[in-house]
Amino acid sequence: MALQGSEIKSIRAGQVSLAEAFVQIENRDAWLMNAHIATYDPASHYNHDPKRPRRLLLHRSEIKELWNAVRLKGVTIVPIKIYLKEGLAKLEIATAKGKKLYDKRAVMAERDERREIDRQLKGRD
């Protein structure tokens, strides 16, 4: 990842959230979007924007492979974790396919069933 100085200090401090983050490919570059890297307080006015897009440093063949997966298979590229290796921040990414509507409904129905069973068991005690 291409980072600013205050960003790497925040990553070392563990102040990163990838909850809503995704990877977008534009103009033969891969970008990390919506990742929140908290501002580094000692950097004061030299700080960075916490949600700015960050360029991922990938080989051209890797970007092409990811682009084809997104374009042909309809998957999304999601960041899994950020880790430090030999002083550099690395981002682990994966391709993922979203749930279908009927899958979501099945999970919601199962959750409601469990909740109802728990209520009944709690009421008997």
C-alpha positions in Angstrom: 0.0 0.0 0.0 1.1 3.5 -0.7 0.8 5.3 2.7 1.7 8.6 4.2 3.9 8.8 7.3 1.1 9.4 9.8 -0.9 6.5 8.3 1.8 3.9 8.9 2.2 5.1 12.5 -1.5 4.6 13.1 -1.4 1.1 11.5 1.5 0.3 13.9 -0.7 1.5 16.8 -3.5 -0.8 15.6 -5.9 2.0 14.7 -7.4 0.5 11.5 -10.9 -0.6 10.6 -11.6 -2.6 7.5 -15.3 -3.1 8.3 -16.7 -1.3 5.3 -13.6 -1.4 3.1 -13.4 -2.8 -0.5 -10.9 -2.8 -3.3 -11.8 -1.0 -6.6 -9.8 -1.3 -9.8 -9.6 1.9 -11.9 -7.3 2.8 -14.8 -5.1 -0.3 -14.3 -4.6 0.6 -10.6 -6.1 -1.1 -7.5 -7.4 1.2 -4.8 -8.4 0.4 -1.2 -11.6 2.3 -0.6 -13.5 3.1 2.7 -10.7 1.8 5.0 -10.6 3.8 8.1 -7.0 4.5 9.4 -7.4 6.8 12.4 -5.5 10.1 12.5 -2.2 10.0 14.4 -2.5 12.6 17.2 1.2 13.6 17.5 1.2 14.4 13.8 -1.1 17.4 14.4 -1.8 19.4 11.3 0.3 17.1 9.0 -2.3 14.4 9.5 -4.1 12.4 6.7 -7.7 12.0 5.8 -8.9 8.8 7.6 -11.0 7.5 4.7 -8.9 8.6 1.7 -8.5 6.1 -1.1 -5.1 4.3 -0.9 -3.3 2.8 -3.9 -2.4 -0.8 -3.6 1.0 -1.8 -5.0 0.3 -4.9 -7.0 1.9 -6.3 -10.1 0.2 -5.6 -13.4 -0.6 -9.3 -13.8 -2.2 -9.5 -10.4 -4.4 -6.4 -11.1 -5.4 -8.0 -14.5 -6.4 -11.3 -12.7 -8.5 -9.5 -10.1 -10.1 -7.3 -12.8 -11.1 -10.4 -14.8 -12.5 -12.1 -11.7 -14.7 -9.0 -10.9 -15.8 -8.5 -14.5 -16.5 -12.1 -15.5 -17.5 -13.8 -12.3 -19.3 -10.9 -10.6 -17.3 -11.1 -7.4 -16.1 -8.3 -5.0 -12.5 -7.8 -3.8 -12.5 -7.5 0.0 -9.6 -6.8 2.3 -9.2 -9.5 5.0 -6.5 -8.0 7.2 -3.6 -5.6 7.5 -0.3 -6.8 8.9 3.3 -5.6 9.2 6.1 -7.5 7.6 9.7 -6.3 7.8 8.5 -2.7 8.5 6.1 -2.6 5.6 2.3 -2.6 5.8 0.7 -5.5 3.8 -2.9 -6.0 3.0 -4.4 -9.5 2.6 -7.3 -9.5 0.0 -9.7 -12.1 -1.3 -12.5 -12.3 -3.8 -15.9 -13.0 -2.4 -19.4 -13.5 -3.8 -22.4 -11.9 -2.0 -25.2 -13.9 -0.6 -28.3 -14.4 -2.7 -31.6 -13.0 -1.4 -33.0 -16.5 -0.6 -29.8 -17.3 1.4 -30.4 -14.2 3.5 -34.0 -15.1 4.1 -33.0 -18.6 5.3 -30.4 -17.2 7.8 -33.0 -14.8 9.1 -35.6 -17.5 9.5 -33.1 -19.8 11.3 -32.2 -16.9 13.6 -35.8 -16.2 14.4 -36.4 -19.9 15.1 -33.5 -20.0 17.5 -34.7 -16.9 19.3 -38.2 -18.4 19.7 -36.8 -21.6 21.1 -34.6 -19.7 23.6 -37.6 -17.7 24.7 -39.6 -20.9 25.4 -36.8 -22.6 27.2 -36.2 -19.4 29.3 -39.9 -19.3 30.2 -40.0 -22.9 31.5 -37.3 -22.3 34.1 
